[in-house]
Amino acid sequence: MNKKKIVLSAISVLALIGLIFIGSVYYVFFSHQFGIDKTAYIYIDKNDNIDSVMQKIDLVGNPGNMYGFKYLSKKNNYPQHIKTGKYEIKPNDNVRYLFRKLSKGYQSPVNLTIPSVRTLDKLVKSLSKQLMIDSLELSKVLNDSALISQNGYNIQTLPALFIPNTYEVYWDINGKDFFERMIKENKNFWNNDRIKKAEELKLTPIEVSTLASIVEEETANNKEKPMVAGLYLNRLKRGMLLQADPTVKFGLQDFTLRRILNKHLLVNSPYNTYKYAGLPPGPIRIPSIIGIESVLNYSRHNYLYMCAKEDFSGTHNFAENVAQHQINARKYQQALNIRNIK
């Protein structure tokens, strides 16, 4: 009888130990450890090690304990195989599930915004703030003449590649993959309908983007952009010089100029549309979709001249002939003089 009691007691103790062990395993690996009430994110970059990864998890996820994560990391040699990227931590996640995401590289995408900016340098700065990739690596890709030429661009026309929009990408995308993604998005944007409209204008997509960039530098008023586009198309059809002040600014690389003087018009630059006929070598900024659409769906009229309105509203007075244009120009010049803008 005593032996039986001893055996039963031993079994009970072992069962209790087993329950405690199972409970501990469940608590460490499968229970909800993160003290957050909404999804949080950690960003693991190429310079991170196991200590910095743990610090990021602790800071963002506020875990009760990380014993299970440490155990899995050591068992699976995670410190030597850390994968970069953006990873989410949900309130109901357990450390086993989080470890699986990080060790397998199951990232969450980021929304990458391609801005409509004046220069590729500004684009690079914007992208390097949104992605893991640094500006040096990205600049190297965008200045790779072999890479860009095999895709139909050169350093002057490259701004036409980028279609300002928001794209879902992985935070740790590399420079070459980013470039290839932009090629894909550009091809998606230039569908048959848009290509047909460009052909009707006797322009290539790059030329449409180039003209759109001028339109966007001329006016920030979206309603006026198709009107401005129509004016420049009228000049192109007649073989007239575009005489677009923003192209002069771009050629000088001086975007602070508020008043274009005769000395500026004499600058020998292929972007000086007061000296050289036709479109400049490439876009003078990355045009927005609205700008591109303004060219493809331009307003039909007979205007050949435009001048900023004297009320500094950002809009323009349009004219069909030189005489009317000169009247408009005098009004604007007088307004500049009154405000002492040089």
Secondary structure, 3 states (H helix, E strand, C coil): CHHHHHHHHHHHHHHHHHHHHHHHHHHHHHCCCECCCCCEEEEECCCCCHHHHHHHHHHHHCECCCHHHHHHHHHCCHHHCCCCEEEEECCCCCHHHHHHHHHHCCCCCEEEECCCCCCHHHHHHHHHHHCCCCHHHHHHHHCCHHHHHCCCCCCCCHHHHCCCCEEEECCCCCHHHHHHHHHHHHHHHCCHHHHHHHHHCCCCHHHHHHHHHHHHHHCCCCCCHHHHHHHHHHHHHCCCCCCCHHHHHHHHCCCCCCCCCHHHHCCCCCCCCCCCCCCCCCCCCCCCHHHHHHHHCCCCCCCCEEEECCCCCCCEEEECCHHHHHHHHHHHHHHHHHCCCC
